Amino acid sequence: MSSIFADASVLVAGAGSRTGASRAVLVMAEIGLYRLVVCRQVLDEAERNLRKKLPGALPVFAELMAAIGPEILPDPSSEEVGRWQSVIELKDAPILAAAVTAAPDRFLTLDVKNFIEPAHVAEKSGLRIETPAEFVQAIRALVEEGLSQPGESPIEHPDEGTMQTESV
């Protein structure tokens, strides 16, 4: 099964809103499309931020985490964190170190400024780093591609304006 490492920003946004790409990421993990991986620091940071900014979302967060049952990695050692301090800000180095250790198929974050815009972070870490919206778009493209293959149904025929079943 493929895996997704999500940082606290994704967990907070997903718990704080019933809609949006971060919630979609959590729902897809809940139904088993992939394994959600986090480290203890990510969970603690998400809970701390929810308690401070969105206390009403704490029960939702707890329910989502219970339903998803994410793989929780231990926090990285100071040695592991030290390897990434020259690549990313000190405050983000533990998260990057944990993501590298997890070796996920994708690392999802809303922190574009520190993880995505500096292209060297992905290059040096070897991680595929995306926003939840980019990830959801990629999933949509895969689904659309799969539905457009012969033998799949239902397929909408735009010139007829109805849903029809393609014969297998």
Buried (B, 14 or more C-beta within 10 A) or exposed (E): EEBBBBBBBBBBBBBBBEEBBBBBBBBBBBEEBBBBBBBEBBBEBBBEBBEEEBEEBBEBBEEBBEEBEBBBBEBBEEEBBEBBBEBBBEEBBBBBBBBBBBEBBBBBBBBEEBBBEBEEBBEBBEBBBBBBBBBBEEBEEEEEEEEEEEEEEEBEEEEEEEEEEBEE
